[in-house]
């Protein structure tokens, strides 16, 4: 099973759990995407879609780590 399939399965589990955060593969790294409050110092006042780099490689261990981080951020 390749990394893209693992990301798709993890996103399915996150969606079923209604976490509200998804995992994206961009190049060789994994990112989280979701609707979060504005960053400190931002001019925005409402929550908006943001991407966060996890700094982990796109491999099976990285997907597991990303899923755990997604659950923490979506809680």
PQR file of N, CA, C, O and H, with PARSE charges and radii, in Angstrom:
ATOM      1  N   UNK A   1       0.853  -1.172   0.000 -0.4000 1.5000
ATOM      2  CA  UNK A   1       0.000   0.000   0.000 -0.0000 2.0000
ATOM      3  C   UNK A   1       0.900   1.237   0.000  0.5500 1.7000
ATOM      4  O   UNK A   1       1.791   1.361   0.841 -0.5500 1.4000
ATOM      5  N   UNK A   2       0.667   2.144  -0.936 -0.4000 1.5000
ATOM      6  CA  UNK A   2       1.522   3.331  -1.008 -0.0000 2.0000
ATOM      7  C   UNK A   2       1.015   4.424  -0.063  0.5500 1.7000
ATOM      8  O   UNK A   2      -0.046   4.293   0.548 -0.5500 1.4000
ATOM      9  H   UNK A   2      -0.057   2.043  -1.619  0.4000 1.0000
ATOM     10  N   UNK A   3       1.776   5.479   0.040 -0.4000 1.5000
ATOM     11  CA  UNK A   3       1.495   6.542   1.004 -0.0000 2.0000
ATOM     12  C   UNK A   3       0.181   7.256   0.687  0.5500 1.7000
ATOM     13  O   UNK A   3      -0.568   7.600   1.602 -0.5500 1.4000
ATOM     14  H   UNK A   3       2.637   5.586  -0.456  0.4000 1.0000
ATOM     15  N   UNK A   4      -0.105   7.482  -0.587 -0.4000 1.5000
ATOM     16  CA  UNK A   4      -1.356   8.166  -0.941 -0.0000 2.0000
ATOM     17  C   UNK A   4      -2.577   7.368  -0.484  0.5500 1.7000
ATOM     18  O   UNK A   4      -3.567   7.947  -0.037 -0.5500 1.4000
ATOM     19  H   UNK A   4       0.504   7.204  -1.330  0.4000 1.0000
ATOM     20  N   UNK A   5      -2.507   6.045  -0.595 -0.4000 1.5000
ATOM     21  CA  UNK A   5      -3.607   5.206  -0.123 -0.0000 2.0000
ATOM     22  C   UNK A   5      -3.734   5.289   1.390  0.5500 1.7000
ATOM     23  O   UNK A   5      -4.845   5.334   1.919 -0.5500 1.4000
ATOM     24  H   UNK A   5      -1.702   5.575  -0.958  0.4000 1.0000
ATOM     25  N   UNK A   6      -2.608   5.308   2.086 -0.4000 1.5000
ATOM     26  CA  UNK A   6      -2.635   5.422   3.551 -0.0000 2.0000
ATOM     27  C   UNK A   6      -3.213   6.766   3.986  0.5500 1.7000
ATOM     28  O   UNK A   6      -3.966   6.834   4.958 -0.5500 1.4000
ATOM     29  H   UNK A   6      -1.706   5.271   1.657  0.4000 1.0000
ATOM     30  N   UNK A   7      -2.863   7.830   3.272 -0.4000 1.5000
ATOM     31  CA  UNK A   7      -3.410   9.152   3.584 -0.0000 2.0000
ATOM     32  C   UNK A   7      -4.920   9.149   3.361  0.5500 1.7000
ATOM     33  O   UNK A   7      -5.663   9.699   4.173 -0.5500 1.4000
ATOM     34  H   UNK A   7      -2.252   7.775   2.483  0.4000 1.0000
ATOM     35  N   UNK A   8      -5.378   8.540   2.277 -0.4000 1.5000
ATOM     36  CA  UNK A   8      -6.810   8.477   1.989 -0.0000 2.0000
ATOM     37  C   UNK A   8      -7.554   7.698   3.072  0.5500 1.7000
ATOM     38  O   UNK A   8      -8.636   8.103   3.496 -0.5500 1.4000
ATOM     39  H   UNK A   8      -4.774   8.093   1.617  0.4000 1.0000
ATOM     40  N   UNK A   9      -6.978   6.584   3.521 -0.4000 1.5000
ATOM     41  CA  UNK A   9      -7.606   5.806   4.590 -0.0000 2.0000
ATOM     42  C   UNK A   9      -7.645   6.600   5.894  0.5500 1.7000
ATOM     43  O   UNK A   9      -8.658   6.600   6.593 -0.5500 1.4000
ATOM     44  H   UNK A   9      -6.099   6.255   3.177  0.4000 1.0000
ATOM     45  N   UNK A  10      -6.552   7.270   6.217 -0.4000 1.5000
ATOM     46  CA  UNK A  10      -6.504   8.081   7.438 -0.0000 2.0000
ATOM     47  C   UNK A  10      -7.532   9.208   7.366  0.5500 1.7000
ATOM     48  O   UNK A  10      -8.210   9.490   8.354 -0.5500 1.4000
ATOM     49  H   UNK A  10      -5.729   7.270   5.649  0.4000 1.0000
ATOM     50  N   UNK A  11      -7.652   9.852   6.210 -0.4000 1.5000
ATOM     51  CA  UNK A  11      -8.647  10.914   6.053 -0.0000 2.0000
ATOM     52  C   UNK A  11     -10.066  10.371   6.195  0.5500 1.7000
ATOM     53  O   UNK A  11     -10.945  11.057   6.717 -0.5500 1.4000
ATOM     54  H   UNK A  11      -7.101   9.623   5.408  0.4000 1.0000
ATOM     55  N   UNK A  12     -10.292   9.146   5.733 -0.4000 1.5000
ATOM     56  CA  UNK A  12     -11.599   8.513   5.910 -0.0000 2.0000
ATOM     57  C   UNK A  12     -11.919   8.290   7.378  0.5500 1.7000
ATOM     58  O   UNK A  12     -13.046   8.517   7.817 -0.5500 1.4000
ATOM     59  H   UNK A  12      -9.578   8.589   5.308  0.4000 1.0000
ATOM     60  N   UNK A  13     -10.919   7.844   8.136 -0.4000 1.5000
ATOM     61  CA  UNK A  13     -11.122   7.648   9.577 -0.0000 2.0000
ATOM     62  C   UNK A  13     -11.366   8.982  10.282  0.5500 1.7000
ATOM     63  O   UNK A  13     -12.209   9.072  11.175 -0.5500 1.4000
ATOM     64  H   UNK A  13     -10.003   7.660   7.779  0.4000 1.0000
ATOM     65  N   UNK A  14     -10.630  10.011   9.881 -0.4000 1.5000
ATOM     66  CA  UNK A  14     -10.816  11.329  10.488 -0.0000 2.0000
ATOM     67  C   UNK A  14     -12.203  11.882  10.168  0.5500 1.7000
ATOM     68  O   UNK A  14     -12.847  12.489  11.024 -0.5500 1.4000
ATOM     69  H   UNK A  14      -9.946   9.938   9.155  0.4000 1.0000
ATOM     70  N   UNK A  15     -12.655  11.674   8.950 -0.4000 1.5000
ATOM     71  CA  UNK A  15     -13.978  12.156   8.557 -0.0000 2.0000
ATOM     72  C   UNK A  15     -15.070  11.419   9.323  0.5500 1.7000
ATOM     73  O   UNK A  15     -16.042  12.030   9.768 -0.5500 1.4000
ATOM     74  H   UNK A  15     -12.132  11.181   8.255  0.4000 1.0000
ATOM     75  N   UNK A  16     -14.910  10.096   9.479 -0.4000 1.5000
ATOM     76  CA  UNK A  16     -15.892   9.305  10.216 -0.0000 2.0000
ATOM     77  C   UNK A  16     -15.965   9.743  11.679  0.5500 1.7000
ATOM     78  O   UNK A  16     -17.029   9.700  12.297 -0.5500 1.4000
ATOM     79  H   UNK A  16     -14.120   9.600   9.118  0.4000 1.0000
ATOM     80  N   UNK A  17     -14.829  10.162  12.223 -0.4000 1.5000
ATOM     81  CA  UNK A  17     -14.778  10.628  13.609 -0.0000 2.0000
ATOM     82  C   UNK A  17     -15.166  12.102  13.724  0.5500 1.7000
ATOM     83  O   UNK A  17     -15.182  12.655  14.823 -0.5500 1.4000
ATOM     84  H   UNK A  17     -13.964  10.197  11.721  0.4000 1.0000
ATOM     85  N   UNK A  18     -15.476  12.735  12.600 -0.4000 1.5000
ATOM     86  CA  UNK A  18     -15.886  14.142  12.539 -0.0000 2.0000
ATOM     87  C   UNK A  18     -14.854  15.066  13.182  0.5500 1.7000
ATOM     88  O   UNK A  18     -15.188  15.947  13.974 -0.5500 1.4000
ATOM     89  H   UNK A  18     -15.463  12.285  11.707  0.4000 1.0000
ATOM     90  N   UNK A  19     -13.592  14.839  12.816 -0.4000 1.5000
ATOM     91  CA  UNK A  19     -12.491  15.621  13.377 -0.0000 2.0000
ATOM     92  C   UNK A  19     -12.420  17.010  12.755  0.5500 1.7000
ATOM     93  O   UNK A  19     -12.155  17.977  13.469 -0.5500 1.4000
ATOM     94  H   UNK A  19     -13.321  14.123  12.172  0.4000 1.0000
ATOM     95  N   UNK A  20     -12.644  17.142  11.468 -0.4000 1.5000
ATOM     96  CA  UNK A  20     -12.610  18.449  10.819 -0.0000 2.0000
ATOM     97  C   UNK A  20     -11.238  18.872  10.337  0.5500 1.7000
ATOM     98  O   UNK A  20     -11.052  20.012   9.913 -0.5500 1.4000
ATOM     99  H   UNK A  20     -12.860  16.356  10.888  0.4000 1.0000
ATOM    100  N   UNK A  21     -10.280  17.968  10.398 -0.4000 1.5000
ATOM    101  CA  UNK A  21      -8.922  18.236   9.924 -0.0000 2.0000
ATOM    102  C   UNK A  21      -8.557  17.126   8.947  0.5500 1.7000
ATOM    103  O   UNK A  21      -8.869  15.960   9.190 -0.5500 1.4000
ATOM    104  H   UNK A  21     -10.432  17.042  10.743  0.4000 1.0000
ATOM    105  N   UNK A  22      -7.899  17.478   7.842 -0.4000 1.5000
ATOM    106  CA  UNK A  22      -7.478  16.476   6.870 -0.0000 2.0000
ATOM    107  C   UNK A  22      -5.970  16.501   6.707  0.5500 1.7000
ATOM    108  O   UNK A  22      -5.305  17.489   7.021 -0.5500 1.4000
ATOM    109  H   UNK A  22      -7.646  18.425   7.644  0.4000 1.0000
ATOM    110  N   UNK A  23      -5.449  15.392   6.210 -0.4000 1.5000
ATOM    111  CA  UNK A  23      -4.022  15.251   5.935 -0.0000 2.0000
ATOM    112  C   UNK A  23      -3.827  15.441   4.443  0.5500 1.7000
ATOM    113  O   UNK A  23      -4.565  14.875   3.637 -0.5500 1.4000
ATOM    114  H   UNK A  23      -5.989  14.589   5.956  0.4000 1.0000
ATOM    115  N   UNK A  24      -2.838  16.233   4.077 -0.4000 1.5000
ATOM    116  CA  UNK A  24      -2.496  16.441   2.670 -0.0000 2.0000
ATOM    117  C   UNK A  24      -1.042  16.075   2.453  0.5500 1.7000
ATOM    118  O   UNK A  24      -0.192  16.294   3.315 -0.5500 1.4000
ATOM    119  H   UNK A  24      -2.238  16.693   4.732  0.4000 1.0000
ATOM    120  N   UNK A  25      -0.772  15.515   1.289 -0.4000 1.5000
ATOM    121  CA  UNK A  25       0.611  15.245   0.896 -0.0000 2.0000
ATOM    122  C   UNK A  25       1.027  16.318  -0.098  0.5500 1.7000
ATOM    123  O   UNK A  25       0.406  16.480  -1.148 -0.5500 1.4000
ATOM    124  H   UNK A  25      -1.463  15.337   0.588  0.4000 1.0000
ATOM    125  N   UNK A  26       2.071  17.041   0.238 -0.4000 1.5000
ATOM    126  CA  UNK A  26       2.610  18.073  -0.654 -0.0000 2.0000
ATOM    127  C   UNK A  26       4.070  17.742  -0.866  0.5500 1.7000
ATOM    128  O   UNK A  26       4.908  17.952   0.011 -0.5500 1.4000
ATOM    129  H   UNK A  26       2.576  16.909   1.091  0.4000 1.0000
ATOM    130  N   UNK A  27       4.359  17.222  -2.041 -0.4000 1.5000
ATOM    131  CA  UNK A  27       5.728  16.779  -2.303 -0.0000 2.0000
ATOM    132  C   UNK A  27       6.050  15.582  -1.436  0.5500 1.7000
ATOM    133  O   UNK A  27       5.319  14.591  -1.444 -0.5500 1.4000
ATOM    134  H   UNK A  27       3.678  17.051  -2.754  0.4000 1.0000
ATOM    135  N   UNK A  28       7.127  15.664  -0.694 -0.4000 1.5000
ATOM    136  CA  UNK A  28       7.535  14.553   0.151 -0.0000 2.0000
ATOM    137  C   UNK A  28       7.194  14.734   1.611  0.5500 1.7000
ATOM    138  O   UNK A  28       7.682  13.982   2.454 -0.5500 1.4000
ATOM    139  H   UNK A  28       7.720  16.469  -0.687  0.4000 1.0000
ATOM    140  N   UNK A  29       6.346  15.739   1.940 -0.4000 1.5000
ATOM    141  CA  UNK A  29       5.995  15.979   3.334 -0.0000 2.0000
ATOM    142  C   UNK A  29       4.487  15.968   3.519  0.5500 1.7000
ATOM    143  O   UNK A  29       3.725  16.027   2.554 -0.5500 1.4000
ATOM    144  H   UNK A  29       5.949  16.350   1.255  0.4000 1.0000
ATOM    145  N   UNK A  30       4.072  15.892   4.780 -0.4000 1.5000
ATOM    146  CA  UNK A  30       2.654  15.866   5.116 -0.0000 2.0000
ATOM    147  C   UNK A  30       2.251  17.167   5.794  0.5500 1.7000
ATOM    148  O   UNK A  30       3.001  17.737   6.586 -0.5500 1.4000
ATOM    149  H   UNK A  30       4.692  15.844   5.564  0.4000 1.0000
ATOM    150  N   UNK A  31       1.052  17.621   5.466 -0.4000 1.5000
ATOM    151  CA  UNK A  31       0.491  18.851   6.010 -0.0000 2.0000
ATOM    152  C   UNK A  31      -0.886  18.553   6.582  0.5500 1.7000
ATOM    153  O   UNK A  31      -1.539  17.595   6.170 -0.5500 1.4000
ATOM    154  H   UNK A  31       0.442  17.158   4.822  0.4000 1.0000
ATOM    155  N   UNK A  32      -1.326  19.370   7.529 -0.4000 1.5000
ATOM    156  CA  UNK A  32      -2.691  19.303   8.034 -0.0000 2.0000
ATOM    157  C   UNK A  32      -3.447  20.516   7.521  0.5500 1.7000
ATOM    158  O   UNK A  32      -2.895  21.611   7.412 -0.5500 1.4000
ATOM    159  H   UNK A  32      -0.795  20.149   7.864  0.4000 1.0000
ATOM    160  N   UNK A  33      -4.722  20.304   7.208 -0.4000 1.5000
ATOM    161  CA  UNK A  33      -5.554  21.399   6.718 -0.0000 2.0000
ATOM    162  C   UNK A  33      -6.881  21.373   7.457  0.5500 1.7000
ATOM    163  O   UNK A  33      -7.503  20.321   7.607 -0.5500 1.4000
ATOM    164  H   UNK A  33      -5.171  19.415   7.297  0.4000 1.0000
ATOM    165  N   UNK A  34      -7.304  22.534   7.914 -0.4000 1.5000
ATOM    166  CA  UNK A  34      -8.572  22.637   8.617 -0.0000 2.0000
ATOM    167  C   UNK A  34      -8.937  24.087   8.858  0.5500 1.7000
ATOM    168  O   UNK A  34      -8.177  24.994   8.520 -0.5500 1.4000
ATOM    169  H   UNK A  34      -6.798  23.389   7.793  0.4000 1.0000
ATOM    170  N   UNK A  35     -10.105  24.300   9.444 -0.4000 1.5000
ATOM    171  CA  UNK A  35     -10.560  25.642   9.791 -0.0000 2.0000
ATOM    172  C   UNK A  35     -10.162  25.916  11.230  0.5500 1.7000
ATOM    173  O   UNK A  35     -10.589  25.224  12.155 -0.5500 1.4000
ATOM    174  H   UNK A  35     -10.722  23.563   9.719  0.4000 1.0000
ATOM    175  N   UNK A  36      -9.331  26.944  11.401 -0.4000 1.5000
ATOM    176  CA  UNK A  36      -8.802  27.279  12.716 -0.0000 2.0000
ATOM    177  C   UNK A  36      -8.971  28.766  12.982  0.5500 1.7000
ATOM    178  O   UNK A  36      -9.177  29.546  12.051 -0.5500 1.4000
ATOM    179  H   UNK A  36      -8.984  27.506  10.650  0.4000 1.0000
ATOM    180  N   UNK A  37      -8.883  29.169  14.262 -0.4000 1.5000
ATOM    181  CA  UNK A  37      -8.934  30.601  14.582 -0.0000 2.0000
ATOM    182  C   UNK A  37      -7.751  31.333  13.953  0.5500 1.7000
ATOM    183  O   UNK A  37      -6.742  30.711  13.624 -0.5500 1.4000
ATOM    184  H   UNK A  37      -8.715  28.535  15.018  0.4000 1.0000
ATOM    185  N   UNK A  38      -7.868  32.638  13.785 -0.4000 1.5000
ATOM    186  CA  UNK A  38      -6.760  33.405  13.198 -0.0000 2.0000
ATOM    187  C   UNK A  38      -5.494  33.311  14.045  0.5500 1.7000
ATOM    188  O   UNK A  38      -5.548  33.157  15.265 -0.5500 1.4000
ATOM    189  H   UNK A  38      -8.688  33.144  14.052  0.4000 1.0000
ATOM    190  N   UNK A  39      -4.379  33.405  13.375 -0.4000 1.5000
ATOM    191  CA  UNK A  39      -3.094  33.399  14.072 -0.0000 2.0000
ATOM    192  C   UNK A  39      -2.941  34.701  14.853  0.5500 1.7000
ATOM    193  O   UNK A  39      -3.485  35.726  14.442 -0.5500 1.4000
ATOM    194  H   UNK A  39      -4.335  33.530  12.384  0.4000 1.0000
ATOM    195  N   UNK A  40      -2.211  34.684  15.974 -0.4000 1.5000
ATOM    196  CA  UNK A  40      -2.001  35.923  16.728 -0.0000 2.0000
ATOM    197  C   UNK A  40      -1.343  36.989  15.847  0.5500 1.7000
ATOM    198  O   UNK A  40      -0.407  36.700  15.101 -0.5500 1.4000
ATOM    199  H   UNK A  40      -1.769  33.851  16.308  0.4000 1.0000
ATOM    200  N   UNK A  41      -1.832  38.194  15.941 -0.4000 1.5000
ATOM    201  CA  UNK A  41      -1.287  39.289  15.151 -0.0000 2.0000
ATOM    202  C   UNK A  41      -1.894  39.410  13.766  0.5500 1.7000
ATOM    203  O   UNK A  41      -1.541  40.319  13.015 -0.5500 1.4000
ATOM    204  H   UNK A  41      -2.592  38.429  16.547  0.4000 1.0000
ATOM    205  N   UNK A  42      -2.802  38.506  13.415 -0.4000 1.5000
ATOM    206  CA  UNK A  42      -3.436  38.542  12.101 -0.0000 2.0000
ATOM    207  C   UNK A  42      -4.543  39.594  12.078  0.5500 1.7000
ATOM    208  O   UNK A  42      -5.125  39.915  13.114 -0.5500 1.4000
ATOM    209  H   UNK A  42      -3.089  37.768  14.026  0.4000 1.0000
ATOM    210  N   UNK A  43      -4.827  40.124  10.900 -0.4000 1.5000
ATOM    211  CA  UNK A  43      -5.915  41.088  10.750 -0.0000 2.0000
ATOM    212  C   UNK A  43      -7.275  40.413  10.652  0.5500 1.7000
ATOM    213  O   UNK A  43      -8.304  41.080  10.763 -0.5500 1.4000
ATOM    214  H   UNK A  43      -4.354  39.863  10.058  0.4000 1.0000
ATOM    215  N   UNK A  44      -7.296  39.121  10.450 -0.4000 1.5000
ATOM    216  CA  UNK A  44      -8.560  38.388  10.335 -0.0000 2.0000
ATOM    217  C   UNK A  44      -9.211  38.265  11.711  0.5500 1.7000
ATOM    218  O   UNK A  44      -8.533  38.234  12.738 -0.5500 1.4000
ATOM    219  H   UNK A  44      -6.460  38.579  10.360  0.4000 1.0000
ATOM    220  N   UNK A  45     -10.546  38.194  11.707 -0.4000 1.5000
ATOM    221  CA  UNK A  45     -11.246  38.051  12.979 -0.0000 2.0000
ATOM    222  C   UNK A  45     -12.051  36.751  13.053  0.5500 1.7000
ATOM    223  O   UNK A  45     -12.418  36.309  14.141 -0.5500 1.4000
ATOM    224  H   UNK A  45     -11.098  38.219  10.873  0.4000 1.0000
ATOM    225  N   UNK A  46     -12.325  36.139  11.894 -0.4000 1.5000
ATOM    226  CA  UNK A  46     -13.093  34.898  11.862 -0.0000 2.0000
ATOM    227  C   UNK A  46     -12.170  33.725  11.549  0.5500 1.7000
ATOM    228  O   UNK A  46     -11.135  33.903  10.906 -0.5500 1.4000
ATOM    229  H   UNK A  46     -12.027  36.498  11.010  0.4000 1.0000
ATOM    230  N   UNK A  47     -12.541  32.520  12.003 -0.4000 1.5000
ATOM    231  CA  UNK A  47     -11.755  31.332  11.631 -0.0000 2.0000
ATOM    232  C   UNK A  47     -11.744  31.138  10.117  0.5500 1.7000
ATOM    233  O   UNK A  47     -12.704  31.488   9.431 -0.5500 1.4000
ATOM    234  H   UNK A  47     -13.382  32.375  12.525  0.4000 1.0000
ATOM    235  N   UNK A  48     -10.652  30.579   9.605 -0.4000 1.5000
ATOM    236  CA  UNK A  48     -10.524  30.336   8.167 -0.0000 2.0000
ATOM    237  C   UNK A  48      -9.661  29.101   7.932  0.5500 1.7000
ATOM    238  O   UNK A  48      -8.970  28.630   8.835 -0.5500 1.4000
ATOM    239  H   UNK A  48      -9.872  30.295  10.162  0.4000 1.0000
ATOM    240  N   UNK A  49      -9.712  28.578   6.690 -0.4000 1.5000
ATOM    241  CA  UNK A  49      -8.954  27.377   6.326 -0.0000 2.0000
ATOM    242  C   UNK A  49      -7.464  27.685   6.329  0.5500 1.7000
ATOM    243  O   UNK A  49      -7.006  28.635   5.694 -0.5500 1.4000
ATOM    244  H   UNK A  49     -10.273  28.960   5.956  0.4000 1.0000
ATOM    245  N   UNK A  50      -6.720  26.865   7.057 -0.4000 1.5000
ATOM    246  CA  UNK A  50      -5.277  27.055   7.137 -0.0000 2.0000
ATOM    247  C   UNK A  50      -4.583  25.716   6.925  0.5500 1.7000
ATOM    248  O   UNK A  50      -5.165  24.657   7.157 -0.5500 1.4000
ATOM    249  H   UNK A  50      -7.092  26.094   7.574  0.4000 1.0000
ATOM    250  N   UNK A  51      -3.345  25.780   6.485 -0.4000 1.5000
ATOM    251  CA  UNK A  51      -2.500  24.597   6.326 -0.0000 2.0000
ATOM    252  C   UNK A  51      -1.331  24.714   7.288  0.5500 1.7000
ATOM    253  O   UNK A  51      -0.750  25.786   7.458 -0.5500 1.4000
ATOM    254  H   UNK A  51      -2.873  26.640   6.296  0.4000 1.0000
ATOM    255  N   UNK A  52      -0.997  23.592   7.913 -0.4000 1.5000
ATOM    256  CA  UNK A  52       0.127  23.549   8.837 -0.0000 2.0000
ATOM    257  C   UNK A  52       1.094  22.460   8.406  0.5500 1.7000
ATOM    258  O   UNK A  52       0.699  21.308   8.224 -0.5500 1.4000
ATOM    259  H   UNK A  52      -1.469  22.721   7.775  0.4000 1.0000
ATOM    260  N   UNK A  53       2.348  22.821   8.245 -0.4000 1.5000
ATOM    261  CA  UNK A  53       3.378  21.841   7.907 -0.0000 2.0000
ATOM    262  C   UNK A  53       3.727  21.055   9.161  0.5500 1.7000
ATOM    263  O   UNK A  53       3.989  21.638  10.213 -0.5500 1.4000
ATOM    264  H   UNK A  53       2.668  23.757   8.393  0.4000 1.0000
ATOM    265  N   UNK A  54       3.729  19.741   9.047 -0.4000 1.5000
ATOM    266  CA  UNK A  54       4.070  18.906  10.196 -0.0000 2.0000
ATOM    267  C   UNK A  54       5.563  18.650  10.302  0.5500 1.7000
ATOM    268  O   UNK A  54       6.067  18.332  11.379 -0.5500 1.4000
ATOM    269  H   UNK A  54       3.516  19.269   8.192  0.4000 1.0000
ATOM    270  N   UNK A  55       6.264  18.786   9.197 -0.4000 1.5000
ATOM    271  CA  UNK A  55       7.699  18.523   9.219 -0.0000 2.0000
ATOM    272  C   UNK A  55       8.032  17.048   9.247  0.5500 1.7000
ATOM    273  O   UNK A  55       9.126  16.668   9.663 -0.5500 1.4000
ATOM    274  H   UNK A  55       5.854  19.045   8.323  0.4000 1.0000
ATOM    275  N   UNK A  56       7.095  16.200   8.806 -0.4000 1.5000
ATOM    276  CA  UNK A  56       7.356  14.761   8.736 -0.0000 2.0000
ATOM    277  C   UNK A  56       7.315  14.321   7.282  0.5500 1.7000
ATOM    278  O   UNK A  56       6.614  14.907   6.457 -0.5500 1.4000
ATOM    279  H   UNK A  56       6.206  16.508   8.467  0.4000 1.0000
ATOM    280  N   UNK A  57       8.067  13.296   6.990 -0.4000 1.5000
ATOM    281  CA  UNK A  57       8.121  12.761   5.632 -0.0000 2.0000
ATOM    282  C   UNK A  57       6.847  11.991   5.311  0.5500 1.7000
ATOM    283  O   UNK A  57       6.164  11.492   6.205 -0.5500 1.4000
ATOM    284  H   UNK A  57       8.637  12.820   7.660  0.4000 1.0000
ATOM    285  N   UNK A  58       6.544  11.904   4.033 -0.4000 1.5000
ATOM    286  CA  UNK A  58       5.376  11.165   3.566 -0.0000 2.0000
ATOM    287  C   UNK A  58       5.731   9.689   3.482  0.5500 1.7000
ATOM    288  O   UNK A  58       6.054   9.173   2.412 -0.5500 1.4000
ATOM    289  H   UNK A  58       7.099  12.309   3.307  0.4000 1.0000
ATOM    290  N   UNK A  59       5.666   9.015   4.631 -0.4000 1.5000
ATOM    291  CA  UNK A  59       5.893   7.577   4.714 -0.0000 2.0000
ATOM    292  C   UNK A  59       4.878   7.011   5.707  0.5500 1.7000
ATOM    293  O   UNK A  59       4.169   7.785   6.350 -0.5500 1.4000
ATOM    294  H   UNK A  59       5.403   9.434   5.501  0.4000 1.0000
ATOM    295  N   UNK A  60       4.785   5.680   5.854 -0.4000 1.5000
ATOM    296  CA  UNK A  60       3.772   5.114   6.749 -0.0000 2.0000
ATOM    297  C   UNK A  60       3.842   5.644   8.187  0.5500 1.7000
ATOM    298  O   UNK A  60       2.806   5.916   8.794 -0.5500 1.4000
ATOM    299  H   UNK A  60       5.361   5.051   5.332  0.4000 1.0000
ATOM    300  N   UNK A  61       5.044   5.790   8.730 -0.4000 1.5000
ATOM    301  CA  UNK A  61       5.172   6.318  10.093 -0.0000 2.0000
ATOM    302  C   UNK A  61       4.718   7.774  10.151  0.5500 1.7000
ATOM    303  O   UNK A  61       4.108   8.199  11.132 -0.5500 1.4000
ATOM    304  H   UNK A  61       5.885   5.569   8.237  0.4000 1.0000
ATOM    305  N   UNK A  62       5.012   8.528   9.111 -0.4000 1.5000
ATOM    306  CA  UNK A  62       4.584   9.920   9.055 -0.0000 2.0000
ATOM    307  C   UNK A  62       3.073  10.055   9.006  0.5500 1.7000
ATOM    308  O   UNK A  62       2.514  10.977   9.600 -0.5500 1.4000
ATOM    309  H   UNK A  62       5.508   8.183   8.314  0.4000 1.0000
ATOM    310  N   UNK A  63       2.402   9.142   8.300 -0.4000 1.5000
ATOM    311  CA  UNK A  63       0.942   9.176   8.219 -0.0000 2.0000
ATOM    312  C   UNK A  63       0.342   8.900   9.594  0.5500 1.7000
ATOM    313  O   UNK A  63      -0.631   9.546   9.981 -0.5500 1.4000
ATOM    314  H   UNK A  63       2.856   8.393   7.818  0.4000 1.0000
ATOM    315  N   UNK A  64       0.905   7.955  10.334 -0.4000 1.5000
ATOM    316  CA  UNK A  64       0.417   7.674  11.691 -0.0000 2.0000
ATOM    317  C   UNK A  64       0.571   8.901  12.579  0.5500 1.7000
ATOM    318  O   UNK A  64      -0.345   9.265  13.316 -0.5500 1.4000
ATOM    319  H   UNK A  64       1.696   7.429  10.019  0.4000 1.0000
ATOM    320  N   UNK A  65       1.733   9.533  12.502 -0.4000 1.5000
ATOM    321  CA  UNK A  65       1.978  10.737  13.299 -0.0000 2.0000
ATOM    322  C   UNK A  65       1.008  11.849  12.902  0.5500 1.7000
ATOM    323  O   UNK A  65       0.464  12.535  13.768 -0.5500 1.4000
ATOM    324  H   UNK A  65       2.477   9.237  11.904  0.4000 1.0000
ATOM    325  N   UNK A  66       0.791  12.028  11.617 -0.4000 1.5000
ATOM    326  CA  UNK A  66      -0.109  13.070  11.128 -0.0000 2.0000
ATOM    327  C   UNK A  66      -1.541  12.828  11.603  0.5500 1.7000
ATOM    328  O   UNK A  66      -2.249  13.774  11.951 -0.5500 1.4000
ATOM    329  H   UNK A  66       1.233  11.471  10.914  0.4000 1.0000
ATOM    330  N   UNK A  67      -1.965  11.574  11.620 -0.4000 1.5000
ATOM    331  CA  UNK A  67      -3.323  11.273  12.070 -0.0000 2.0000
ATOM    332  C   UNK A  67      -3.483  11.602  13.556  0.5500 1.7000
ATOM    333  O   UNK A  67      -4.518  12.126  13.967 -0.5500 1.4000
ATOM    334  H   UNK A  67      -1.391  10.806  11.337  0.4000 1.0000
ATOM    335  N   UNK A  68      -2.472  11.298  14.351 -0.4000 1.5000
ATOM    336  CA  UNK A  68      -2.526  11.637  15.781 -0.0000 2.0000
ATOM    337  C   UNK A  68      -2.583  13.146  15.976  0.5500 1.7000
ATOM    338  O   UNK A  68      -3.363  13.641  16.791 -0.5500 1.4000
ATOM    339  H   UNK A  68      -1.632  10.872  14.017  0.4000 1.0000
ATOM    340  N   UNK A  69      -1.758  13.878  15.229 -0.4000 1.5000
ATOM    341  CA  UNK A  69      -1.750  15.335  15.335 -0.0000 2.0000
ATOM    342  C   UNK A  69      -3.091  15.919  14.886  0.5500 1.7000
ATOM    343  O   UNK A  69      -3.584  16.876  15.482 -0.5500 1.4000
ATOM    344  H   UNK A  69      -1.125  13.476  14.567  0.4000 1.0000
ATOM    345  N   UNK A  70      -3.676  15.346  13.841 -0.4000 1.5000
ATOM    346  CA  UNK A  70      -4.966  15.830  13.346 -0.0000 2.0000
ATOM    347  C   UNK A  70      -6.044  15.655  14.407  0.5500 1.7000
ATOM    348  O   UNK A  70      -6.880  16.537  14.601 -0.5500 1.4000
ATOM    349  H   UNK A  70      -3.276  14.569  13.356  0.4000 1.0000
ATOM    350  N   UNK A  71      -6.022  14.527  15.089 -0.4000 1.5000
ATOM    351  CA  UNK A  71      -7.012  14.293  16.147 -0.0000 2.0000
ATOM    352  C   UNK A  71      -6.827  15.284  17.298  0.5500 1.7000
ATOM    353  O   UNK A  71      -7.806  15.758  17.874 -0.5500 1.4000
ATOM    354  H   UNK A  71      -5.343  13.810  14.932  0.4000 1.0000
ATOM    355  N   UNK A  72      -5.580  15.594  17.630 -0.4000 1.5000
ATOM    356  CA  UNK A  72      -5.324  16.569  18.695 -0.0000 2.0000
ATOM    357  C   UNK A  72      -5.793  17.967  18.297  0.5500 1.7000
ATOM    358  O   UNK A  72      -6.411  18.667  19.099 -0.5500 1.4000
ATOM    359  H   UNK A  72      -4.785  15.209  17.163  0.4000 1.0000
ATOM    360  N   UNK A  73      -5.503  18.369  17.074 -0.4000 1.5000
ATOM    361  CA  UNK A  73      -5.862  19.715  16.625 -0.0000 2.0000
ATOM    362  C   UNK A  73      -7.362  19.860  16.397  0.5500 1.7000
ATOM    363  O   UNK A  73      -7.905  20.956  16.537 -0.5500 1.4000
ATOM    364  H   UNK A  73      -5.000  17.800  16.423  0.4000 1.0000
ATOM    365  N   UNK A  74      -8.028  18.777  16.052 -0.4000 1.5000
ATOM    366  CA  UNK A  74      -9.455  18.840  15.780 -0.0000 2.0000
ATOM    367  C   UNK A  74     -10.322  18.675  17.011  0.5500 1.7000
ATOM    368  O   UNK A  74     -11.541  18.834  16.938 -0.5500 1.4000
ATOM    369  H   UNK A  74      -7.586  17.887  15.939  0.4000 1.0000
ATOM    370  N   UNK A  75      -9.711  18.358  18.138 -0.4000 1.5000
ATOM    371  CA  UNK A  75     -10.492  18.126  19.368 -0.0000 2.0000
ATOM    372  C   UNK A  75     -10.992  19.414  19.979  0.5500 1.7000
ATOM    373  O   UNK A  75     -11.661  19.388  21.011 -0.5500 1.4000
ATOM    374  H   UNK A  75      -8.721  18.229  18.197  0.4000 1.0000
TER
END
